Amino acid sequence: MADPRLQLVAQRIRSFPDFPTPGVLFRDISPLLKDPNSFRAAISLLASHLKKTHGGKIDYIAGLDSRGFLFGPSLAQELGLGCVLIRKRGKLPGPTVSVSYTLEYGKADLEIQRDALEPGQKVVVVDDLLATGGTMHAACELLGQLRAEVLECLSVVELMSLKGREKLGGVPFFSLLQYE
C-alpha cells in the first residue's frame, strides 16, 4: 500500500466484531465520511482508476441505495458526469423498471427510473462495499433491462471471503481495499 492516499482511506475504515450478528466483522465507513481528506482521497483514487481504465468512455455513474449514494455523486462530479440512482422498491417517482433478487435473509427489489438511461449508454456502478455481490449483480441486471452497458462495478471495500465479485460474472470489478 504505497500510495499515501490509499493509506489514508484504509486508516479510516474501522472494524466492529459481532455486528450485526455474532461472527460478523463489520467494516464501518463512517470515519471515512467524517474526514474530508480521507473521503477526498477515496474519490480521487476511484476517479483515477476509472480515467486510466475507461478514459472518457463513461456516460454515467450509478449509485446503489443507500451508501452508494454517498460515493456516486461525488465520483460523478470528479469525472464531470451525471449520477443515476438505483433504489429500493417504492422510493422513486414516475415509471420505473425493477428487478428482484435473493439476500441471505430473504428477497429484495431494486428500481431505476425508466428514463434514467438511453440504450447503449455506458455506466459504472458504485457502492461502498461488496460482500456477497447480490445487490451489485441485481443492479447490473437492472441496467441491462434498460439496455445500458455496464463497463465496471466498484466499491471502496471488498470482503474477499464472501466472493461477491464471482457473482458479477464477466463484469469487471475494482475495489480500493480488500479484507478477508
BELNOR-V284930 format. One record per run of one state. SS is the DSSP state (alpha for helix, beta for strand, coil for the rest). FROM is the first residue (numbers start at 1). LEN is the number of residues. If there is no record, write none. Layout:
ss=SS from=FROM len=LEN
ss=SS from=FROM len=LEN
This chain:
ss=coil from=1 len=3
ss=alpha from=4 len=8
ss=coil from=12 len=2
ss=beta from=14 len=4
ss=coil from=18 len=7
ss=beta from=25 len=4
ss=coil from=29 len=1
ss=alpha from=30 len=5
ss=coil from=35 len=1
ss=alpha from=36 len=19
ss=coil from=55 len=5
ss=beta from=60 len=5
ss=coil from=65 len=3
ss=alpha from=68 len=12
ss=coil from=80 len=2
ss=beta from=82 len=7
ss=coil from=89 len=7
ss=beta from=96 len=8
ss=coil from=104 len=2
ss=beta from=106 len=8
ss=coil from=114 len=8
ss=beta from=122 len=9
ss=coil from=131 len=3
ss=alpha from=134 len=12
ss=coil from=146 len=3
ss=beta from=149 len=11
ss=alpha from=160 len=3
ss=coil from=163 len=1
ss=alpha from=164 len=4
ss=coil from=168 len=5
ss=beta from=173 len=7
ss=coil from=180 len=1
